[in-house]
Amino acid sequence: MKVIQLHQNEKRLIKKAMKKDRKAQQSLYETYSPKMLSVCRMYVKDLQFAEDVMLKGFMKVFVNLSSYKAEGSFEGWIRRIMVREAIDFLRSQKKVQFSEELENDSALASENSFGSVEEVDFLQQKIDELPEGYKAVFMLYAVEGYKHQEIAKMLNISEGTSKSQLSKARKLLQQKVEPHRKENHGGR
Amino acid sequence: MAVDNFDKKIKQQLEARKIEPSARAWDQLAAELEVKEEKSTKKYWWLGIAASFLGGILITSFFFNQQQVEPVKVVNQNTIEAPKNKLVEVEAEENSQEINNNEELNVVEKPSIAETENKTQPEIEIEKPVLASVDNSSVETKNRAQSKVIPQKKEEQKAQEIKFELESYSSPKQLAQTKTPSAEEEAAQLLDDARERVKIRNFNNYYNRISAQNLLENIEVEDKQSFKEKVFYALESGFHRVKNSVIE
């Protein structure tokens, strides 16, 4: 019952926000902004830049709210907008590079990957250490659930490149994270 | 399987995370939204102005087209209404001449009423004023005497002019353009009645202004004058004959 009520409230808020009701827009923002800032932070290293990306994303959400069809979840729709906005930001910064040489550099970086306090913060730190090309493909595939075909379109690369970048990113991240986890679990 | 588990763990950890944005973030977003909405409303405002301008042009052109057609209707209305105005003018002129024919004027004022009444009623109304007018005129003629001969001629001329005007306005051709066949017959009857009334009124006016007694008095005066003149001329001619014969 509570879930249905929340869904109806969300629909009302969306309708009001479509009519440029500032309070409704604010309540939608307050509901989804923490999650969406987390999404933006996955792709953008600096929190301030991530927040700017999130605000741009919300701007697009409220301007194009009339194009939202209540077929999928509203959160999923906002999330997709945020991801695209984050990738556009990375492109504008020319940080998305796909090369084989970067693998060795990141491997060197993984040597200094232990000692973080919170597990998620540690994970984020290790993700941030990944090259931008690896990180984007891994996050789009593993976290957002996109297929290689879609990732290839989004990043203007071939499907093969997307697959190879994913496998390399996964390997590198495992190398960075797994020893830390084993230490934590062994300690308990 | 190990790969999938690794991906799932990372996904779960990252999706569960929430990062609170800074306090000024919403204010910044709200300000940007207001700017965006103002721009969009300005666009719609200009579109509205352009649409209203085009609408105004269309409406004015439509009215101008209508006005070009309307004058034909106005002409027809004037041709029909003109006789009524003329009748009123005739009445006004007659009132200004201080003729005590109130009952006769009533006959003229009633053509609209006569449309519904029987034809015999107006005739009775007309006959009464003749007798009344003779009585009234007999009193007036004693005071006015001979000085009325010249005004009577002017009144006769005016009466004839009015008669011609009425006949010209009451031509059936003018009415045939606007009325249906049944209405034409009624109109023709009414016009005939009106003509008869005007003729009778003019006839009554003529004799009312002259009157029998007035004429008799005039004739007597003229006869008296002629007799005196005859005597005078006879004496004068006799005097000249005597004078000539004496000279000869």
Interface residues (C-beta under 8 A of the other chain):
Chain A: K20 R22 Q25 Q26 Y29 E30 S33 P34 K35 L37 S38 R41 M42 L47 A50 E51 M54 L55 F58 M59 F62 V63 E119 V120 L123 Q124 Y141 A142 V143 R170 L173 Q174 V177
Chain B: V3 F6 D7 I10 K11 Q13 L14 E15 A16 R17 K18 I19 E20 P21 S22 A25 W26 Q28 L29 A30 E32 L33 K36 E37
